[in-house]
């Protein structure tokens, strides 16, 4: 699959993956340096190396590891580090911050991300300009994004965990990520 991403967004993803699996494994997975046009090539290759479940699991954990790098790189641009954002009521801060995070990714890539708030869940829809090379090209990117969102929710709520209810990817069209609004006890 090919996604166009800014150099900064690629760097965030690469730093998160390196933190999780190490630079040597990243080089082995990509066979070359990550480029802007091939930002998620390493995640796609991890799925080839470790199978669908292993690759999606590593993508989820890479997304979680990438959030700290995202915050350092895009915290001011997204407004996530502003005191006015940090002082919002928790529920409002969680949803508004999720929308801000997705807006930055929309600006920095050719993804189209949209967040919706339902009765007891948040849903995030991921679509993008795809050139598929495998049966479910959005699955790995969907799990990466789900991990990024989970780590954001934990950070914004003061360490609470939110259950990832599902990541459903429709072949080449869209990926729908559903996260519970109720923190795990």
Secondary structure as GFF3:
##gff-version 3
##sequence-region A 1 185
A	DSSP	alpha_helix	7	21	.	.	.	ID=ss1
A	DSSP	alpha_helix	23	30	.	.	.	ID=ss2
A	DSSP	alpha_helix	41	78	.	.	.	ID=ss3
A	DSSP	alpha_helix	83	86	.	.	.	ID=ss4
A	DSSP	alpha_helix	90	108	.	.	.	ID=ss5
A	DSSP	beta_strand	111	117	.	.	.	ID=ss6
A	DSSP	beta_strand	121	128	.	.	.	ID=ss7
A	DSSP	alpha_helix	137	156	.	.	.	ID=ss8
A	DSSP	beta_strand	162	170	.	.	.	ID=ss9
A	DSSP	beta_strand	174	183	.	.	.	ID=ss10
###
